[in-house]
């Protein structure tokens, strides 16, 4: 089988535990690009953050960001976007504010976050903020719902980080019960990401594939988190990182090494080294 597209998750996959790109990974991506394979990122990160990683890899392709809610190679001309409307975004935030959590309303150009006054606020801020480059402005406010009343936002995604699992489970159950037309996923422990219904990385790959004339069977996708399961199980070759939870590894076609053991580079060499150069 000749694979024509490679989709890469970012955190826990492309990036090592220190949140840096290894030279081996950069070289592997350059190797597969020379084979004529279309390389994209499929990430929960906001577009400017994903674009920063793409620039480091010398990618100028459409990127699947916000877990598939915003697909583009630039701000100005998105290939696809699906936003939570003003009213729904407000109600989601209003519900989340009943729980102890750090909230981020994730627009593709900026974010709005709440000020959390407790001892582990710094940990939450660091966890939520890992993917935000310095040029991605984040405004911290006392009440995100009050902010949205005065400054309505239609975000692709809303992200919450909870300080205990019980609150996360209760909030998830309440969101599902009270707010129709949304989809919930998670990219890390303690997290909850809220998107419009039907949005996922797998759906993003399908949309991008339709644009490029590439079927899901001609794609390789590699990931390490809960929000990667659907794309891993739907593409031609779904790969889980060695550091991924067991539930993800069990559903993958193949398991590579961990992100700290250059798992992406190892996978690329093993899968693509015998594949002939393609005309794309």
C-alpha positions as CSV (number, residue, x, y, z in Angstrom):
1,X,0.0,0.0,0.0
2,X,1.4,3.4,-1.0
3,X,0.5,6.1,1.6
4,X,0.0,9.6,0.2
5,X,-0.6,11.6,3.4
6,X,1.0,11.6,6.9
7,X,-0.9,13.2,9.8
8,X,1.0,14.0,13.0
9,X,-0.2,14.8,16.4
10,X,2.0,17.4,18.2
11,X,2.0,17.1,22.0
12,X,3.2,13.7,23.2
13,X,4.0,12.7,19.6
14,X,6.1,15.1,17.6
15,X,7.4,16.9,20.7
16,X,9.6,15.2,23.3
17,X,8.7,15.5,27.0
18,X,10.7,18.8,27.1
19,X,8.3,20.1,24.4
20,X,11.1,20.3,21.8
21,X,11.5,18.9,18.4
22,X,14.4,16.4,18.0
23,X,16.7,16.7,15.0
24,X,15.9,13.1,14.2
25,X,12.2,14.0,13.9
26,X,12.9,17.0,11.6
27,X,15.1,14.8,9.4
28,X,12.4,12.1,9.2
29,X,9.8,14.7,8.1
30,X,12.1,16.0,5.5
31,X,12.7,12.5,4.3
32,X,9.0,11.7,3.8
33,X,8.3,15.0,2.2
34,X,10.9,14.2,-0.5
35,X,9.0,11.0,-1.1
36,X,6.1,13.2,-2.3
37,X,4.0,12.5,0.8
38,X,1.6,15.3,2.0
39,X,2.5,16.0,5.6
40,X,0.1,17.8,8.0
41,X,-0.4,18.3,11.7
42,X,-3.6,17.1,13.4
43,X,-3.6,18.7,16.8
44,X,-5.8,20.2,19.5
45,X,-3.6,23.2,19.6
46,X,-4.7,26.6,18.3
47,X,-3.8,27.5,14.8
48,X,-0.9,29.9,15.5
49,X,0.7,27.4,17.9
50,X,0.4,24.6,15.4
51,X,1.8,27.0,12.7
52,X,4.8,27.6,14.8
53,X,5.5,23.8,14.9
54,X,4.8,23.6,11.2
55,X,7.3,26.4,10.5
56,X,10.0,24.5,12.4
57,X,9.3,21.4,10.2
58,X,9.2,23.6,7.0
59,X,5.6,22.6,6.3
60,X,3.4,24.9,4.2
61,X,0.4,22.6,4.1
62,X,-3.1,22.9,5.5
63,X,-3.0,22.2,9.3
64,X,-5.8,20.4,11.2
65,X,-6.1,22.5,14.4
66,X,-8.5,22.9,17.3
67,X,-9.1,19.1,17.1
68,X,-10.4,19.6,13.5
69,X,-12.6,22.7,14.0
70,X,-10.1,25.0,12.1
71,X,-8.3,23.7,9.0
72,X,-6.0,26.1,7.1
73,X,-2.6,27.1,6.0
74,X,-3.3,30.7,6.9
75,X,-5.7,32.9,9.0
76,X,-7.3,34.5,6.0
77,X,-8.5,31.6,3.9
78,X,-9.4,28.6,6.0
79,X,-10.2,25.4,4.2
80,X,-12.8,24.6,6.9
81,X,-14.0,26.1,10.1
82,X,-16.8,25.1,12.5
83,X,-17.4,27.4,15.5
84,X,-19.5,27.3,18.6
85,X,-22.0,30.1,18.3
86,X,-22.1,33.0,20.8
87,X,-25.0,31.7,22.8
88,X,-23.6,28.2,23.1
89,X,-20.2,29.4,24.0
90,X,-21.7,31.5,26.8
91,X,-23.7,28.7,28.2
92,X,-20.8,26.3,28.2
93,X,-18.6,28.7,30.1
94,X,-21.4,29.6,32.5
95,X,-21.7,25.8,33.3
96,X,-18.0,25.3,33.6
97,X,-17.7,28.2,36.1
98,X,-19.7,26.2,38.6
99,X,-16.7,23.9,38.9
100,X,-13.1,24.3,40.0
101,X,-11.4,24.5,36.7
102,X,-9.3,26.7,34.5
103,X,-11.2,27.7,31.3
104,X,-9.8,28.8,28.0
105,X,-12.1,30.1,25.2
106,X,-9.9,29.2,22.2
107,X,-10.3,31.5,19.2
108,X,-7.8,30.9,16.4
109,X,-6.1,34.3,17.0
110,X,-6.4,34.7,20.8
111,X,-7.7,33.1,24.0
112,X,-9.8,34.2,27.0
113,X,-9.0,32.5,30.3
114,X,-10.2,32.8,33.9
115,X,-8.1,33.8,36.9
116,X,-8.0,30.8,39.2
117,X,-7.3,31.7,42.8
118,X,-5.9,28.6,44.4
119,X,-2.6,27.1,45.2
120,X,-2.2,24.9,42.1
121,X,-3.2,27.7,39.7
122,X,0.3,28.0,38.4
123,X,0.3,24.3,37.5
124,X,-3.0,24.7,35.6
125,X,-1.8,27.8,33.8
126,X,1.4,26.0,32.8
127,X,-0.6,22.9,31.6
128,X,-3.1,24.8,29.6
129,X,-0.5,27.2,28.3
130,X,2.1,24.7,27.0
131,X,0.8,25.0,23.4
132,X,0.5,28.8,23.4
133,X,3.4,30.7,21.8
134,X,4.2,34.2,23.0
135,X,2.6,35.7,20.0
136,X,-0.8,34.1,20.8
137,X,-2.4,36.6,23.2
138,X,-4.2,35.3,26.2
139,X,-6.4,37.6,28.3
140,X,-7.1,36.6,31.8
141,X,-10.4,37.8,33.4
142,X,-12.2,37.3,36.7
143,X,-15.3,35.9,34.9
144,X,-15.2,34.5,31.4
145,X,-19.0,34.5,31.1
146,X,-19.2,38.2,32.0
147,X,-16.6,38.9,29.4
148,X,-18.5,37.0,26.7
149,X,-21.7,39.0,27.6
150,X,-19.9,42.2,26.7
151,X,-17.5,40.8,24.0
152,X,-19.2,37.8,22.3
153,X,-16.8,35.2,20.8
154,X,-17.5,32.4,18.4
155,X,-14.6,30.0,19.2
156,X,-13.7,26.8,17.4
157,X,-13.1,25.2,20.8
158,X,-13.4,25.7,24.6
159,X,-10.8,24.0,26.8
160,X,-11.1,23.3,30.5
161,X,-8.5,21.9,32.9
162,X,-10.0,20.5,36.2
163,X,-8.2,20.2,39.5
164,X,-9.9,16.9,40.4
165,X,-11.4,14.1,38.4
166,X,-14.7,14.1,40.2
167,X,-15.5,17.7,39.0
168,X,-14.4,16.8,35.5
169,X,-16.8,13.8,35.4
170,X,-19.7,15.9,36.8
171,X,-19.1,18.8,34.4
172,X,-18.9,16.3,31.5
173,X,-22.2,14.7,32.4
174,X,-23.9,18.1,32.9
175,X,-22.6,19.4,29.6
176,X,-23.9,16.3,27.7
177,X,-27.3,16.6,29.4
178,X,-27.9,20.3,29.2
179,X,-26.1,21.5,26.0
180,X,-27.1,19.8,22.7
181,X,-24.9,19.9,19.6
182,X,-21.5,19.6,21.2
183,X,-18.8,17.0,21.3
184,X,-16.4,16.4,24.2
185,X,-12.9,15.0,24.0
186,X,-9.6,15.2,26.0
187,X,-6.0,15.6,25.0
188,X,-4.5,15.2,28.5
189,X,-5.3,14.0,32.0
190,X,-7.6,16.4,33.7
191,X,-8.7,18.1,30.5
192,X,-12.0,18.5,28.8
193,X,-12.3,20.0,25.3
194,X,-15.7,21.1,23.9
195,X,-16.3,21.4,20.2
196,X,-19.3,21.5,17.8
197,X,-20.9,18.1,17.3
198,X,-19.3,16.0,14.5
199,X,-15.9,17.7,14.8
200,X,-12.8,15.6,15.3
201,X,-9.3,15.1,13.9
202,X,-10.7,12.1,11.8
203,X,-13.3,14.3,10.3
204,X,-10.6,16.9,9.6
205,X,-8.6,14.3,7.7
206,X,-11.6,13.4,5.7
207,X,-12.2,17.0,4.7
208,X,-8.6,17.6,3.8
209,X,-8.6,14.3,1.9
210,X,-11.6,15.4,-0.2
211,X,-9.7,18.6,-1.1
212,X,-6.6,16.7,-2.1
213,X,-8.2,13.7,-3.6
214,X,-6.7,11.3,-1.0
215,X,-8.8,8.7,0.7
216,X,-8.5,7.8,4.4
217,X,-7.1,4.4,3.3
218,X,-4.1,6.2,1.8
219,X,-3.3,8.0,5.0
220,X,-1.0,7.3,8.0
221,X,-1.9,9.0,11.3
222,X,0.1,8.9,14.5
223,X,-1.0,10.1,17.9
224,X,-0.8,9.6,21.7
225,X,-4.1,10.9,23.3
226,X,-7.8,10.2,23.6
227,X,-8.6,12.7,20.9
228,X,-6.4,10.7,18.5
229,X,-8.3,7.4,18.7
230,X,-10.8,8.1,16.0
231,X,-8.3,9.1,13.4
232,X,-6.0,6.3,14.3
233,X,-8.8,3.7,13.8
234,X,-10.1,5.2,10.5
235,X,-7.0,5.7,8.4
236,X,-5.1,3.2,6.4
237,X,-2.4,2.9,9.0
238,X,-3.1,4.1,12.5
239,X,0.0,4.4,14.7
240,X,0.1,4.9,18.5
241,X,3.1,6.3,20.3
242,X,4.9,4.0,22.8
243,X,4.0,6.6,25.5
244,X,0.3,6.5,24.7
245,X,-2.2,5.0,27.2
246,X,-2.9,1.3,26.7
247,X,-6.4,1.9,25.4
248,X,-4.9,3.9,22.5
249,X,-2.1,1.4,21.8
250,X,-4.6,-1.5,21.8
251,X,-6.7,0.2,19.0
252,X,-3.7,1.1,16.7
253,X,-2.5,-0.9,13.8
254,X,1.1,-0.4,14.9
255,X,2.9,0.9,18.0
256,X,6.1,2.8,17.6
257,X,8.6,4.0,20.2
258,X,7.9,6.7,22.7
259,X,8.3,10.5,21.9
260,X,11.5,10.5,24.0
261,X,12.8,7.6,21.9
262,X,12.2,9.3,18.6
263,X,9.0,7.3,17.9
264,X,7.9,9.5,14.9
265,X,11.3,9.2,13.2
266,X,11.4,5.4,13.7
267,X,7.9,5.0,12.3
268,X,8.6,7.2,9.3
269,X,11.7,5.2,8.4
270,X,10.0,1.8,8.8
271,X,6.8,2.7,6.9
272,X,8.1,4.9,4.1
273,X,11.7,3.8,3.4
274,X,10.7,1.3,0.7
275,X,7.9,3.5,-0.7
276,X,8.8,4.9,-4.2
277,X,8.6,8.7,-4.7
278,X,5.1,9.8,-5.5
279,X,3.8,12.4,-8.0
280,X,1.5,14.6,-6.0
